[in-house]
Amino acid sequence: MPICLLRTSLPRTGIPKAFEKHLSHKIAELLGKPIEKMSVIVHSDLAFCRAGSYDPAAFLEIRAIDVITASTTPKYTQVMVDYLSHNLSLPKERVYLQYVPLDKTHVGSGAP
């Protein structure tokens, strides 16, 4: 049940149509999780200062069960930085990620 939160200073108009759906598929494929379990939330138009700069930036938080380890996050980071930089027209140095490993007891859903 990956839960992904993308926070960005980009205006909503700067985010491609159906971006959340495409991002869901990309992360599901990367993590080896079924798309039916994916949740992606995009927060745009945020005040965002990073490294002393207000240049456009994005911060992706990925919360997931059993797939976030010291050995997997470097690959995830490379793939997601490339993907977000390309699809949001951001310099790679303005894309940041955080991984939150979850235990299955930390999440719940009304879905079976």
C-alpha positions in Angstrom: 0.0 0.0 0.0 2.5 2.7 -1.1 1.4 6.2 -0.3 3.2 8.9 -2.2 3.1 12.6 -1.6 4.6 15.0 -4.1 5.0 18.5 -2.9 6.1 21.2 -5.4 6.3 24.9 -5.9 5.1 24.5 -9.4 1.7 25.8 -10.2 -1.0 23.3 -11.0 -0.8 24.4 -14.6 2.8 23.4 -14.7 2.0 19.8 -14.0 1.1 17.6 -16.9 -2.5 16.3 -17.3 -3.1 12.9 -15.6 0.4 13.2 -14.0 -0.8 11.5 -10.8 -2.0 8.5 -12.7 1.3 8.2 -14.6 3.3 8.7 -11.4 1.3 6.0 -9.7 2.2 3.5 -12.5 5.8 4.5 -12.4 6.2 4.0 -8.7 4.2 0.8 -8.7 6.5 -0.6 -11.4 9.6 0.6 -9.5 8.5 -0.9 -6.2 7.0 -4.0 -7.6 3.6 -3.2 -6.1 0.2 -3.6 -7.7 -1.3 -0.4 -9.1 -4.5 -1.2 -7.2 -2.6 -0.5 -3.9 -1.1 2.8 -5.0 -2.1 6.2 -3.6 -0.5 9.4 -5.0 -1.3 12.9 -3.8 0.1 16.0 -5.5 0.3 19.3 -3.6 1.2 22.2 -6.0 1.6 25.9 -5.6 3.5 25.6 -2.4 5.9 28.0 -0.9 9.2 26.1 -1.1 12.7 27.2 -0.2 15.5 24.7 -0.6 19.2 25.4 -0.3 18.4 29.1 0.1 16.6 29.2 -3.2 13.0 29.7 -4.3 13.7 28.2 -7.7 11.0 25.6 -8.7 11.5 22.3 -6.8 9.8 19.1 -6.0 9.8 16.8 -2.9 8.6 13.2 -3.2 7.8 11.2 -0.1 7.3 7.5 -0.7 5.8 5.5 2.2 5.7 1.7 1.6 5.8 -1.7 3.3 8.8 -4.1 2.8 10.5 -2.4 -0.1 12.5 0.5 1.4 16.0 -0.5 2.4 19.5 0.9 2.3 20.2 -1.2 -0.8 17.0 -0.2 -2.7 16.8 3.5 -2.2 19.8 4.5 -4.4 18.1 2.9 -7.4 14.7 4.4 -6.5 16.3 7.8 -6.2 18.0 7.7 -9.6 14.9 6.5 -11.4 12.6 9.0 -9.6 14.9 12.0 -10.0 15.2 11.3 -13.7 11.4 10.8 -14.1 10.4 13.9 -12.1 13.0 16.1 -13.6 11.9 15.1 -17.1 8.2 15.2 -16.6 8.1 18.4 -14.5 10.9 20.2 -16.4 12.9 20.6 -13.2 16.7 20.5 -12.9 17.7 17.3 -11.2 19.3 19.2 -8.3 15.8 20.6 -7.5 14.2 17.2 -7.0 14.4 15.7 -3.5 13.1 12.4 -2.1 12.3 10.9 1.3 11.6 7.3 2.0 9.4 6.1 4.9 9.4 2.4 5.6 6.1 1.2 7.0 5.1 -1.9 8.9 1.8 -3.4 7.7 0.3 -2.5 11.1 0.9 1.2 10.3 -1.7 1.4 7.5 -5.4 0.6 7.0 -7.9 0.7 4.2 -11.5 -0.1 3.5 -10.4 -2.1 0.5 -9.9 -5.9 0.8 
